């Protein structure tokens, strides 16, 4: 049996790279860590959950990755456009390989877009994706 390796960080990096490459900069910024003063519109790689799917002697994990979206403006359609760009970048895609880790195709699980917040201009969205990861 090999030593257990970190599969979450490579998955996070692959999601970030895919979103950054696909998200038009005028639509939204993409972050892994929330900056102190976030811009108006952004996508953030959120929670990453891992579930062991391997046999006794192998590391094989099912990962669920959350992407959070925030849009501040007058029309929720912009939030939906951001979310559509994120889904197009990730769903049914093989992400850029990360050294030492095999990642499966990504599948969209769930999306949710809020109504406007109490401030009258903030909308939030969440998408969940799943994939499998294992040492290469």
C-alpha positions in Angstrom: 0.0 0.0 0.0 1.3 3.5 -0.9 1.3 6.5 1.3 -1.9 8.5 1.3 -1.5 11.7 -0.7 -3.4 15.0 -0.9 -6.1 14.8 -3.6 -8.0 17.9 -2.5 -5.4 20.5 -3.4 -4.9 19.3 -6.9 -8.7 19.2 -7.5 -9.0 22.7 -6.1 -6.2 23.9 -8.5 -7.8 22.1 -11.5 -11.2 23.7 -10.8 -9.6 27.2 -10.3 -7.6 26.9 -13.6 -10.7 25.8 -15.5 -12.9 28.5 -14.1 -10.2 31.2 -14.6 -9.7 30.2 -18.2 -13.4 30.2 -19.0 -14.8 33.1 -17.0 -14.6 36.4 -18.9 -12.8 38.9 -16.7 -15.5 41.5 -17.3 -18.1 39.0 -16.0 -16.4 37.9 -12.7 -13.1 37.3 -11.0 -12.2 33.8 -9.7 -10.8 33.1 -6.3 -9.7 30.2 -4.1 -9.3 32.5 -1.1 -11.7 35.4 -0.5 -9.8 38.7 -0.7 -10.2 41.2 2.0 -12.2 43.6 -0.2 -13.8 41.3 -2.8 -14.9 42.9 -6.1 -18.6 43.2 -7.1 -18.8 40.0 -9.1 -16.9 36.8 -8.4 -16.7 33.0 -8.3 -15.1 31.3 -5.4 -14.1 27.7 -5.1 -15.9 26.8 -1.9 -16.2 23.6 0.2 -14.5 20.4 -1.1 -15.8 17.2 0.4 -14.0 13.8 0.1 -15.6 10.4 0.4 -13.4 7.2 0.4 -14.4 4.9 -2.4 -11.2 2.8 -2.5 -10.5 -0.8 -1.6 -8.6 -1.6 1.6 -5.2 -1.0 0.0 -5.9 1.8 -2.5 -6.7 5.5 -2.3 -9.7 6.4 -4.5 -11.9 9.2 -3.5 -15.2 10.8 -4.6 -14.9 14.6 -4.4 -17.7 17.1 -4.3 -16.6 20.6 -5.1 -18.8 23.7 -4.4 -18.5 26.9 -6.5 -20.0 30.0 -5.1 -21.0 33.0 -7.1 -21.8 36.6 -6.1 -23.2 39.2 -8.4 -24.0 42.8 -7.4 -26.3 44.7 -9.8 -29.8 45.2 -11.1 -30.4 41.9 -13.0 -30.2 38.3 -11.8 -29.6 37.3 -15.4 -26.0 38.3 -14.9 -25.6 35.9 -12.0 -27.2 33.2 -14.2 -24.7 34.0 -17.0 -21.8 33.6 -14.6 -23.2 30.3 -13.4 -23.6 29.1 -17.0 -20.0 30.0 -17.8 -18.9 28.1 -14.7 -20.9 25.0 -15.6 -19.7 25.1 -19.3 -16.1 25.2 -18.0 -16.5 22.2 -15.7 -19.4 19.9 -16.5 -18.5 16.8 -18.4 -14.9 18.0 -18.7 -11.6 16.4 -17.9 -9.6 19.1 -16.1 -6.0 19.9 -16.7 -4.0 17.0 -15.2 -2.1 17.6 -12.0 1.2 15.8 -11.5 0.8 12.7 -9.4 -3.0 12.7 -9.5 -5.6 11.2 -11.8 -8.9 13.1 -12.0 -12.0 11.8 -13.6 -14.5 13.7 -15.7 -16.4 16.3 -13.7 -20.2 16.0 -13.4 -22.6 18.8 -12.4 -24.8 17.8 -9.4 -26.8 20.8 -8.5 -27.2 24.6 -9.0 -29.2 27.1 -7.0 -29.6 30.9 -7.7 -31.0 33.2 -5.0 -33.5 36.0 -5.3 -32.2 39.4 -4.5 -30.8 40.1 -1.0 -32.2 42.7 1.3 -29.8 45.3 -0.1 -31.7 45.1 -3.4 -28.6 44.4 -5.5 -26.8 41.2 -4.4 -27.5 37.8 -5.8 -25.8 34.5 -4.9 -25.5 31.2 -6.6 -24.0 27.8 -5.7 -23.1 24.9 -7.9 -21.9 21.5 -6.8 -19.8 19.2 -9.0 -18.4 15.7 -8.4 -15.4 13.8 -9.7 -13.2 10.9 -8.6 -9.5 11.3 -7.8 -6.7 8.9 -7.1 -2.9 8.9 -7.1 -1.4 8.5 -10.6 
